Amino acid sequence: MLNNIGLPGILLIAIVVLVLFGRGKISSLMGEVGKGITSFKRGLSEGKQELEDASHEGDSARDVTPEKDKA
């Protein structure tokens, strides 16, 4: 269905969106999208850092076998 839009179709859609929403609304929307992408990337890097820190803390070998009941 959308495989053959082409450049003229994309330009027409862009013009319609520009007329409907206006330049100011679109620029503010793109600014918010940029902030969201930046926040997402920051979250990914912080999560990766947390995983690396947790793996470095667990480098020492530990005995994790459960203790048997002493009855």
Secondary structure, DSSP 8 states (H G I E B T S, - for coil): --TT-HHHHHHHHHHHHHHHH-HHHHHHHHHHHHHHHHHHHHHHHHHHHHHHHHHHHTTS-----------
